Amino acid sequence: MKYFDMFFASYKLKVSKPDPKIFRIALNKTNTIPAESIYIDDLKKNVDAAKLLGINGIHYTNIKKFYKEIKKYILLQ
């Protein structure tokens, strides 16, 4: 978690994914535009829903692929 400024859990927000409302809540709480955000999930339908709003998305399937994908967006220290 040290690589992320914030994260949101759907059960805490009481909104189920892939409902677009959950992504809008996260964007509003962080005062962030979609293109500056990354959504990571192991369910492709949730990642696809985030992408429809313009949020960068990573469909997590394994750690090796994840590291390759995340490097497109951030520098890992």
KEZA-888344 format. One record per atom (N, C-alpha, C): residue in three letters; atom name; x, y, z. Coordinates in nm, 3 decimals. Example, Ala and Ser with C-alpha at 12.3 -4.5 7.8 and 13.67 -1.06 7.14 Angstrom:
# residues 2
SITE   type   atom        c1        c2        c3
SITE    ALA      N     1.319    -0.569     0.780
SITE    ALA     CA     1.230    -0.450     0.780
SITE    ALA      C     1.320    -0.330     0.780
SITE    SER      N     1.285    -0.225     0.708
SITE    SER     CA     1.367    -0.106     0.714
SITE    SER      C     1.290     0.003     0.787
***
This chain:
# residues 77
SITE   type   atom        c1        c2        c3
SITE    MET      N     0.081    -0.120     0.000
SITE    MET     CA     0.000     0.000     0.000
SITE    MET      C     0.086     0.126     0.000
SITE    LYS      N     0.215     0.112     0.024
SITE    LYS     CA     0.300     0.231     0.029
SITE    LYS      C     0.308     0.304    -0.105
SITE    TYR      N     0.269     0.239    -0.214
SITE    TYR     CA     0.275     0.301    -0.345
SITE    TYR      C     0.150     0.381    -0.382
SITE    PHE      N     0.049     0.376    -0.296
SITE    PHE     CA    -0.078     0.439    -0.328
SITE    PHE      C    -0.113     0.547    -0.226
SITE    ASP      N    -0.169     0.656    -0.276
SITE    ASP     CA    -0.212     0.765    -0.188
SITE    ASP      C    -0.340     0.727    -0.115
SITE    MET      N    -0.432     0.662    -0.184
SITE    MET     CA    -0.560     0.624    -0.124
SITE    MET      C    -0.611     0.497    -0.191
SITE    PHE      N    -0.701     0.431    -0.123
SITE    PHE     CA    -0.775     0.321    -0.184
SITE    PHE      C    -0.913     0.319    -0.122
SITE    PHE      N    -1.008     0.263    -0.195
SITE    PHE     CA    -1.147     0.261    -0.150
SITE    PHE      C    -1.201     0.119    -0.159
SITE    ALA      N    -1.270     0.079    -0.056
SITE    ALA     CA    -1.333    -0.053    -0.052
SITE    ALA      C    -1.483    -0.037    -0.073
SITE    SER      N    -1.538    -0.112    -0.167
SITE    SER     CA    -1.680    -0.097    -0.201
SITE    SER      C    -1.770    -0.124    -0.081
SITE    TYR      N    -1.733    -0.219     0.004
SITE    TYR     CA    -1.819    -0.249     0.118
SITE    TYR      C    -1.825    -0.132     0.216
SITE    LYS      N    -1.720    -0.052     0.222
SITE    LYS     CA    -1.722     0.065     0.311
SITE    LYS      C    -1.806     0.178     0.252
SITE    LEU      N    -1.810     0.187     0.121
SITE    LEU     CA    -1.888     0.292     0.054
SITE    LEU      C    -2.033     0.251     0.033
SITE    LYS      N    -2.062     0.123     0.057
SITE    LYS     CA    -2.198     0.068     0.043
SITE    LYS      C    -2.253     0.084    -0.098
SITE    VAL      N    -2.165     0.066    -0.195
SITE    VAL     CA    -2.202     0.067    -0.336
SITE    VAL      C    -2.130    -0.051    -0.401
SITE    SER      N    -2.202    -0.130    -0.476
SITE    SER     CA    -2.141    -0.247    -0.539
SITE    SER      C    -2.080    -0.213    -0.674
SITE    LYS      N    -1.966    -0.272    -0.700
SITE    LYS     CA    -1.905    -0.262    -0.830
SITE    LYS      C    -1.980    -0.358    -0.922
SITE    PRO      N    -1.996    -0.330    -1.045
SITE    PRO     CA    -1.938    -0.224    -1.127
SITE    PRO      C    -2.024    -0.099    -1.141
SITE    ASP      N    -2.109    -0.071    -1.045
SITE    ASP     CA    -2.192     0.051    -1.049
SITE    ASP      C    -2.102     0.174    -1.065
SITE    PRO      N    -2.123     0.256    -1.167
SITE    PRO     CA    -2.040     0.375    -1.190
SITE    PRO      C    -2.037     0.471    -1.070
SITE    LYS      N    -2.140     0.464    -0.986
SITE    LYS     CA    -2.146     0.553    -0.870
SITE    LYS      C    -2.024     0.538    -0.779
SITE    ILE      N    -1.975     0.416    -0.764
SITE    ILE     CA    -1.861     0.394    -0.675
SITE    ILE      C    -1.735     0.465    -0.727
SITE    PHE      N    -1.719     0.465    -0.858
SITE    PHE     CA    -1.603     0.530    -0.917
SITE    PHE      C    -1.616     0.682    -0.906
SITE    ARG      N    -1.735     0.732    -0.924
SITE    ARG     CA    -1.758     0.876    -0.909
SITE    ARG      C    -1.735     0.921    -0.765
SITE    ILE      N    -1.775     0.840    -0.668
SITE    ILE     CA    -1.750     0.873    -0.527
SITE    ILE      C    -1.600     0.885    -0.502
SITE    ALA      N    -1.525     0.788    -0.551
SITE    ALA     CA    -1.379     0.790    -0.531
SITE    ALA      C    -1.316     0.912    -0.598
SITE    LEU      N    -1.360     0.943    -0.718
SITE    LEU     CA    -1.307     1.061    -0.788
SITE    LEU      C    -1.339     1.189    -0.711
SITE    ASN      N    -1.461     1.199    -0.661
SITE    ASN     CA    -1.501     1.318    -0.584
SITE    ASN      C    -1.424     1.330    -0.454
SITE    LYS      N    -1.406     1.219    -0.383
SITE    LYS     CA    -1.335     1.223    -0.254
SITE    LYS      C    -1.188     1.259    -0.270
SITE    THR      N    -1.132     1.227    -0.385
SITE    THR     CA    -0.990     1.258    -0.408
SITE    THR      C    -0.971     1.384    -0.491
SITE    ASN      N    -1.084     1.443    -0.534
SITE    ASN     CA    -1.078     1.562    -0.619
SITE    ASN      C    -0.985     1.537    -0.738
SITE    THR      N    -1.008     1.424    -0.803
SITE    THR     CA    -0.922     1.378    -0.911
SITE    THR      C    -1.003     1.361    -1.039
SITE    ILE      N    -0.938     1.386    -1.150
SITE    ILE     CA    -1.002     1.358    -1.278
SITE    ILE      C    -0.972     1.212    -1.316
SITE    PRO      N    -1.060     1.150    -1.393
SITE    PRO     CA    -1.041     1.008    -1.426
SITE    PRO      C    -0.904     0.974    -1.485
SITE    ALA      N    -0.854     1.055    -1.575
SITE    ALA     CA    -0.726     1.026    -1.641
SITE    ALA      C    -0.608     1.024    -1.544
SITE    GLU      N    -0.625     1.079    -1.424
SITE    GLU     CA    -0.518     1.081    -1.324
SITE    GLU      C    -0.534     0.969    -1.221
SITE    SER      N    -0.627     0.877    -1.246
SITE    SER     CA    -0.658     0.771    -1.151
SITE    SER      C    -0.629     0.634    -1.211
SITE    ILE      N    -0.603     0.537    -1.122
SITE    ILE     CA    -0.582     0.399    -1.163
SITE    ILE      C    -0.674     0.310    -1.079
SITE    TYR      N    -0.750     0.226    -1.145
SITE    TYR     CA    -0.835     0.130    -1.077
SITE    TYR      C    -0.781    -0.010    -1.104
SITE    ILE      N    -0.767    -0.089    -0.998
SITE    ILE     CA    -0.710    -0.224    -1.007
SITE    ILE      C    -0.812    -0.322    -0.951
SITE    ASP      N    -0.839    -0.428    -1.026
SITE    ASP     CA    -0.935    -0.528    -0.980
SITE    ASP      C    -0.905    -0.661    -1.049
SITE    ASP      N    -0.942    -0.770    -0.985
SITE    ASP     CA    -0.923    -0.900    -1.047
SITE    ASP      C    -1.042    -0.940    -1.135
SITE    LEU      N    -1.149    -0.861    -1.133
SITE    LEU     CA    -1.264    -0.886    -1.219
SITE    LEU      C    -1.264    -0.788    -1.336
SITE    LYS      N    -1.257    -0.842    -1.455
SITE    LYS     CA    -1.248    -0.759    -1.575
SITE    LYS      C    -1.369    -0.668    -1.590
SITE    LYS      N    -1.488    -0.714    -1.553
SITE    LYS     CA    -1.608    -0.631    -1.569
SITE    LYS      C    -1.600    -0.504    -1.485
SITE    ASN      N    -1.535    -0.510    -1.369
SITE    ASN     CA    -1.518    -0.392    -1.286
SITE    ASN      C    -1.418    -0.295    -1.348
SITE    VAL      N    -1.310    -0.349    -1.401
SITE    VAL     CA    -1.209    -0.265    -1.468
SITE    VAL      C    -1.271    -0.199    -1.591
SITE    ASP      N    -1.348    -0.275    -1.666
SITE    ASP     CA    -1.413    -0.219    -1.785
SITE    ASP      C    -1.509    -0.106    -1.748
SITE    ALA      N    -1.580    -0.120    -1.637
SITE    ALA     CA    -1.673    -0.015    -1.592
SITE    ALA      C    -1.597     0.113    -1.558
SITE    ALA      N    -1.483     0.099    -1.492
SITE    ALA     CA    -1.401     0.217    -1.459
SITE    ALA      C    -1.348     0.283    -1.586
SITE    LYS      N    -1.306     0.202    -1.680
SITE    LYS     CA    -1.252     0.255    -1.805
SITE    LYS      C    -1.357     0.333    -1.884
SITE    LEU      N    -1.485     0.293    -1.874
SITE    LEU     CA    -1.592     0.366    -1.942
SITE    LEU      C    -1.603     0.510    -1.892
SITE    LEU      N    -1.557     0.534    -1.769
SITE    LEU     CA    -1.558     0.669    -1.712
SITE    LEU      C    -1.427     0.743    -1.738
SITE    GLY      N    -1.334     0.679    -1.808
SITE    GLY     CA    -1.206     0.743    -1.839
SITE    GLY      C    -1.096     0.716    -1.738
SITE    ILE      N    -1.123     0.625    -1.644
SITE    ILE     CA    -1.025     0.590    -1.541
SITE    ILE      C    -0.930     0.485    -1.600
SITE    ASN      N    -0.802     0.499    -1.572
SITE    ASN     CA    -0.705     0.397    -1.613
SITE    ASN      C    -0.734     0.271    -1.533
SITE    GLY      N    -0.726     0.157    -1.599
SITE    GLY     CA    -0.759     0.033    -1.530
SITE    GLY      C    -0.659    -0.077    -1.553
SITE    ILE      N    -0.640    -0.157    -1.449
SITE    ILE     CA    -0.554    -0.275    -1.458
SITE    ILE      C    -0.635    -0.395    -1.412
SITE    HIS      N    -0.648    -0.493    -1.501
SITE    HIS     CA    -0.712    -0.619    -1.466
SITE    HIS      C    -0.605    -0.709    -1.406
SITE    TYR      N    -0.612    -0.729    -1.275
SITE    TYR     CA    -0.510    -0.807    -1.205
SITE    TYR      C    -0.533    -0.956    -1.227
SITE    THR      N    -0.432    -1.022    -1.283
SITE    THR     CA    -0.439    -1.168    -1.298
SITE    THR      C    -0.320    -1.238    -1.233
SITE    ASN      N    -0.206    -1.168    -1.227
SITE    ASN     CA    -0.090    -1.222    -1.156
SITE    ASN      C     0.008    -1.107    -1.129
SITE    ILE      N     0.097    -1.129    -1.036
SITE    ILE     CA     0.186    -1.023    -0.990
SITE    ILE      C     0.282    -0.977    -1.100
SITE    LYS      N     0.332    -1.069    -1.181
SITE    LYS     CA     0.426    -1.031    -1.286
SITE    LYS      C     0.359    -0.936    -1.387
SITE    LYS      N     0.240    -0.971    -1.429
SITE    LYS     CA     0.166    -0.886    -1.522
SITE    LYS      C     0.130    -0.752    -1.456
SITE    PHE      N     0.095    -0.758    -1.327
SITE    PHE     CA     0.060    -0.635    -1.255
SITE    PHE      C     0.176    -0.537    -1.256
SITE    TYR      N     0.297    -0.584    -1.221
SITE    TYR     CA     0.413    -0.495    -1.220
SITE    TYR      C     0.439    -0.434    -1.357
SITE    LYS      N     0.422    -0.514    -1.461
SITE    LYS     CA     0.440    -0.463    -1.597
SITE    LYS      C     0.338    -0.353    -1.627
SITE    GLU      N     0.212    -0.376    -1.591
SITE    GLU     CA     0.106    -0.279    -1.617
SITE    GLU      C     0.120    -0.152    -1.533
SITE    ILE      N     0.149    -0.165    -1.406
SITE    ILE     CA     0.155    -0.048    -1.317
SITE    ILE      C     0.269     0.045    -1.356
SITE    LYS      N     0.376    -0.010    -1.412
SITE    LYS     CA     0.489     0.072    -1.454
SITE    LYS      C     0.452     0.169    -1.564
SITE    LYS      N     0.343     0.144    -1.632
SITE    LYS     CA     0.295     0.238    -1.735
SITE    LYS      C     0.246     0.368    -1.672
SITE    TYR      N     0.210     0.362    -1.545
SITE    TYR     CA     0.148     0.477    -1.479
SITE    TYR      C     0.234     0.541    -1.371
SITE    ILE      N     0.319     0.465    -1.305
SITE    ILE     CA     0.400     0.519    -1.195
SITE    ILE      C     0.541     0.461    -1.197
SITE    LEU      N     0.630     0.530    -1.129
SITE    LEU     CA     0.764     0.479    -1.108
SITE    LEU      C     0.767     0.406    -0.975
SITE    LEU      N     0.805     0.281    -0.975
SITE    LEU     CA     0.818     0.206    -0.849
SITE    LEU      C     0.955     0.233    -0.793
SITE    GLN      N     0.960     0.266    -0.667
SITE    GLN     CA     1.087     0.297    -0.601
SITE    GLN      C     1.143     0.174    -0.534
***
